[in-house]
Amino acid sequence: MQPLELLKSYVAMQNECVDEGKGDFEKVLILFHPDAELAFDGLSFGPFRGWESIRDALELGGPSDKMDVMEVAWSGERVLATYAWRKRPGAAAGTLSLEGADGLITRLVIGVMDE
């Protein structure tokens, strides 16, 4: 999978996990490389490296609302997107910066804007 497809899959799987309402984001892990990094820009949370650490982070601080991608730009193995939460459609909530290799996410930085 290329980074753009990885981004689409990540958002779709995350939204599916929110729909299920169990706070279980384990299925999202299949998109991450075993040594991947998940970081947050705008929060003092993380970074997290590796499947176990990423799973724990998502379970502790996973989203409670679905996400929609608004704008996307990409170059090579990196894609940058602006996202909005469904509870505030069209209002940019932050950014997703995703890097991939071998069809897996190697680094995901979730930027959070001040509300």
Backbone as CSV, one residue per row, in Angstrom:
resi,resn,N_x,N_y,N_z,CA_x,CA_y,CA_z,C_x,C_y,C_z
1,MET,0.835,-1.181,0.000,0.000,0.000,0.000,0.881,1.247,0.000
2,GLN,0.511,2.211,-0.791,1.201,3.491,-0.828,0.703,4.360,0.326
3,PRO,1.469,5.394,0.708,1.067,6.235,1.840,-0.348,6.811,1.744
4,LEU,-0.789,7.205,0.570,-2.139,7.750,0.447,-3.190,6.687,0.776
5,GLU,-2.982,5.464,0.297,-3.899,4.379,0.610,-3.822,4.004,2.098
6,LEU,-2.619,4.077,2.666,-2.461,3.819,4.094,-3.247,4.841,4.916
7,LEU,-3.194,6.093,4.506,-3.940,7.143,5.197,-5.439,6.850,5.143
8,LYS,-5.935,6.532,3.962,-7.364,6.228,3.814,-7.751,5.026,4.680
9,SER,-6.913,3.998,4.674,-7.194,2.804,5.480,-7.153,3.120,6.966
10,TYR,-6.169,3.923,7.390,-6.064,4.292,8.800,-7.333,5.017,9.262
11,VAL,-7.762,6.011,8.501,-8.955,6.786,8.878,-10.193,5.877,8.889
12,ALA,-10.348,5.031,7.874,-11.505,4.131,7.807,-11.519,3.169,8.990
13,MET,-10.368,2.578,9.318,-10.312,1.625,10.432,-10.527,2.320,11.770
14,GLN,-9.944,3.504,11.927,-10.145,4.249,13.175,-11.625,4.579,13.343
15,ASN,-12.268,5.035,12.257,-13.696,5.358,12.327,-14.534,4.119,12.645
16,GLU,-14.141,2.989,12.095,-14.844,1.735,12.384,-14.714,1.381,13.867
17,CYS,-13.525,1.571,14.422,-13.315,1.302,15.849,-14.164,2.236,16.710
18,VAL,-14.278,3.498,16.323,-15.119,4.447,17.059,-16.572,4.000,16.978
19,ASP,-17.001,3.555,15.783,-18.375,3.060,15.598,-18.695,1.909,16.548
20,GLU,-17.724,1.023,16.719,-17.929,-0.137,17.567,-18.041,0.258,19.032
21,GLY,-17.490,1.428,19.383,-17.649,1.989,20.713,-17.036,1.217,21.858
22,LYS,-16.073,0.371,21.585,-15.480,-0.445,22.643,-14.148,0.113,23.134
23,GLY,-13.627,1.154,22.464,-12.315,1.667,22.830,-11.195,0.721,22.445
24,ASP,-11.496,-0.227,21.558,-10.523,-1.227,21.120,-10.013,-0.850,19.737
25,PHE,-8.773,-0.382,19.682,-8.180,0.049,18.419,-7.133,-0.951,17.927
26,GLU,-7.169,-2.156,18.471,-6.184,-3.184,18.130,-6.128,-3.462,16.621
27,LYS,-7.278,-3.473,15.961,-7.285,-3.820,14.536,-6.536,-2.799,13.677
28,VAL,-6.369,-1.585,14.165,-5.631,-0.549,13.439,-4.148,-0.921,13.344
29,LEU,-3.673,-1.708,14.283,-2.251,-2.052,14.338,-1.747,-2.778,13.097
30,ILE,-2.619,-3.470,12.379,-2.157,-4.198,11.185,-1.590,-3.258,10.128
31,LEU,-1.915,-1.974,10.224,-1.405,-0.992,9.263,-0.008,-0.489,9.618
32,PHE,0.437,-0.735,10.854,1.711,-0.205,11.339,2.839,-1.224,11.206
33,HIS,3.992,-0.733,10.834,5.222,-1.528,10.843,5.506,-1.886,12.308
34,PRO,6.081,-3.067,12.586,6.348,-3.449,13.984,7.180,-2.428,14.766
35,ASP,8.022,-1.651,14.076,8.868,-0.658,14.740,8.372,0.771,14.501
36,ALA,7.121,0.921,14.122,6.570,2.235,13.790,6.558,3.174,14.991
37,GLU,6.407,4.453,14.672,6.297,5.483,15.699,4.973,6.224,15.540
38,LEU,4.316,6.469,16.659,3.114,7.288,16.715,3.437,8.458,17.637
39,ALA,3.302,9.677,17.105,3.602,10.873,17.884,2.454,11.857,17.764
40,PHE,2.397,12.760,18.714,1.362,13.793,18.732,2.028,15.154,18.792
41,ASP,1.563,16.055,17.956,2.052,17.431,17.947,0.942,18.295,18.538
42,GLY,1.230,18.974,19.633,0.216,19.780,20.290,-0.309,19.152,21.565
43,LEU,0.164,17.952,21.879,-0.205,17.258,23.118,1.073,16.746,23.778
44,SER,1.087,16.703,25.081,2.232,16.106,25.777,1.897,14.636,26.047
45,PHE,1.898,13.860,24.973,1.497,12.466,24.984,2.353,11.751,23.956
46,GLY,3.245,10.878,24.398,4.097,10.144,23.469,5.441,10.810,23.283
47,PRO,6.199,10.366,22.300,5.881,9.428,21.222,5.889,7.972,21.693
48,PHE,5.283,7.141,20.839,5.138,5.714,21.117,5.768,4.935,19.977
49,ARG,6.564,3.917,20.329,7.257,3.124,19.314,6.933,1.647,19.475
50,GLY,6.603,1.021,18.361,6.301,-0.408,18.363,4.831,-0.682,18.612
51,TRP,4.393,-1.871,18.184,2.981,-2.249,18.255,2.385,-2.148,19.652
52,GLU,3.069,-2.707,20.637,2.500,-2.720,21.983,2.299,-1.311,22.516
53,SER,3.298,-0.485,22.325,3.229,0.895,22.810,2.140,1.684,22.075
54,ILE,2.048,1.489,20.755,1.025,2.180,19.963,-0.370,1.701,20.361
55,ARG,-0.542,0.397,20.549,-1.831,-0.138,20.989,-2.238,0.470,22.329
56,ASP,-1.303,0.511,23.268,-1.590,1.082,24.582,-1.981,2.556,24.470
57,ALA,-1.282,3.297,23.629,-1.591,4.719,23.443,-2.983,4.913,22.872
58,LEU,-3.338,4.110,21.881,-4.663,4.229,21.274,-5.761,3.843,22.252
59,GLU,-5.486,2.848,23.083,-6.489,2.452,24.073,-6.662,3.510,25.159
60,LEU,-5.571,4.181,25.527,-5.634,5.229,26.551,-6.238,6.525,26.022
61,GLY,-5.837,6.894,24.792,-6.240,8.202,24.285,-6.824,8.173,22.901
62,GLY,-7.449,7.066,22.541,-8.065,6.956,21.224,-9.237,7.911,21.079
63,PRO,-9.579,8.233,19.863,-10.656,9.197,19.632,-12.036,8.645,19.999
64,SER,-12.927,9.566,20.300,-14.309,9.188,20.598,-15.249,9.657,19.487
65,ASP,-14.699,10.324,18.490,-15.479,10.821,17.362,-14.821,10.351,16.073
66,LYS,-15.605,10.252,15.023,-15.068,9.885,13.711,-14.348,11.075,13.092
67,MET,-13.431,10.749,12.204,-12.574,11.727,11.561,-12.868,11.756,10.060
68,ASP,-12.839,12.942,9.472,-12.940,13.103,8.021,-11.702,13.832,7.526
69,VAL,-11.121,13.357,6.433,-9.974,14.017,5.825,-10.486,15.140,4.932
70,MET,-9.880,16.315,5.085,-10.320,17.486,4.329,-9.417,17.765,3.123
71,GLU,-8.127,17.859,3.351,-7.167,18.155,2.284,-5.988,17.205,2.418
72,VAL,-5.406,16.849,1.282,-4.285,15.916,1.275,-3.212,16.392,0.307
73,ALA,-1.962,16.285,0.740,-0.806,16.528,-0.126,0.183,15.405,0.139
74,TRP,0.919,14.987,-0.867,1.879,13.919,-0.647,3.093,14.089,-1.534
75,SER,4.179,13.488,-1.060,5.446,13.491,-1.778,6.190,12.221,-1.400
76,GLY,6.443,11.390,-2.373,7.177,10.151,-2.117,6.471,9.260,-1.113
77,GLU,7.138,8.979,-0.006,6.609,8.065,1.014,5.930,8.804,2.165
78,ARG,5.591,10.089,1.963,4.974,10.880,3.034,3.712,11.557,2.518
79,VAL,2.672,11.520,3.343,1.417,12.189,3.021,1.038,13.083,4.205
80,LEU,0.514,14.261,3.909,0.082,15.203,4.934,-1.376,15.545,4.664
81,ALA,-2.205,15.417,5.694,-3.637,15.673,5.538,-4.138,16.549,6.677
82,THR,-5.161,17.321,6.372,-5.897,18.069,7.386,-7.158,17.277,7.676
83,TYR,-7.527,17.175,8.953,-8.718,16.416,9.306,-9.683,17.257,10.136
84,ALA,-10.928,16.799,10.139,-11.983,17.401,10.968,-12.688,16.275,11.697
85,TRP,-13.215,16.582,12.871,-14.045,15.628,13.597,-15.471,15.760,13.096
86,ARG,-16.203,14.664,13.069,-17.580,14.670,12.571,-18.495,15.577,13.389
87,LYS,-18.201,15.730,14.678,-19.052,16.595,15.505,-18.911,18.069,15.121
88,ARG,-17.826,18.395,14.371,-17.621,19.758,13.875,-17.210,19.682,12.404
89,PRO,-18.111,19.265,11.527,-17.760,19.076,10.114,-17.229,20.357,9.479
90,GLY,-16.168,20.195,8.708,-15.584,21.315,7.980,-14.664,22.193,8.799
91,ALA,-14.584,21.971,10.110,-13.701,22.756,10.981,-12.415,21.963,11.217
92,ALA,-11.318,22.443,10.653,-10.048,21.734,10.788,-9.704,21.523,12.256
93,ALA,-9.414,20.272,12.605,-9.072,19.913,13.983,-7.585,19.637,14.138
94,GLY,-6.911,19.361,13.012,-5.491,19.057,13.083,-4.976,18.475,11.784
95,THR,-3.803,17.870,11.881,-3.145,17.297,10.711,-2.713,15.869,10.996
96,LEU,-2.569,15.118,9.933,-2.003,13.771,9.980,-0.810,13.764,9.045
97,SER,0.348,13.441,9.553,1.547,13.301,8.738,1.948,11.837,8.806
98,LEU,1.850,11.159,7.672,2.055,9.716,7.632,3.200,9.382,6.691
99,GLU,4.108,8.547,7.183,5.195,8.029,6.353,5.046,6.518,6.288
100,GLY,5.348,5.961,5.126,5.196,4.536,4.965,6.344,3.907,4.213
101,ALA,6.476,2.613,4.399,7.456,1.819,3.661,6.959,0.383,3.666
102,ASP,7.209,-0.315,2.585,6.813,-1.724,2.470,5.330,-1.936,2.746
103,GLY,4.505,-0.940,2.403,3.065,-1.073,2.548,2.535,-0.902,3.960
104,LEU,3.382,-0.390,4.876,2.982,-0.204,6.267,3.322,1.206,6.738
105,ILE,2.613,1.672,7.751,2.910,2.969,8.351,4.182,2.832,9.179
106,THR,5.167,3.679,8.901,6.392,3.682,9.694,6.396,4.821,10.703
107,ARG,5.665,5.897,10.395,5.584,7.034,11.323,4.281,7.776,11.072
108,LEU,3.552,8.024,12.142,2.321,8.796,12.075,2.390,9.872,13.146
109,VAL,2.292,11.134,12.706,2.260,12.251,13.631,0.879,12.892,13.520
110,ILE,0.172,12.908,14.636,-1.161,13.497,14.690,-1.033,14.873,15.320
111,GLY,-1.269,15.897,14.509,-1.221,17.271,14.983,-2.598,17.694,15.488
112,VAL,-2.617,18.319,16.639,-3.876,18.744,17.252,-3.881,20.255,17.342
113,MET,-4.899,20.885,16.761,-5.031,22.327,16.824,-5.767,22.718,18.095
114,ASP,-5.467,23.884,18.595,-6.199,24.407,19.760,-7.643,24.646,19.364
115,GLU,-8.541,24.292,20.249,-9.968,24.511,19.973,-10.448,25.764,20.635
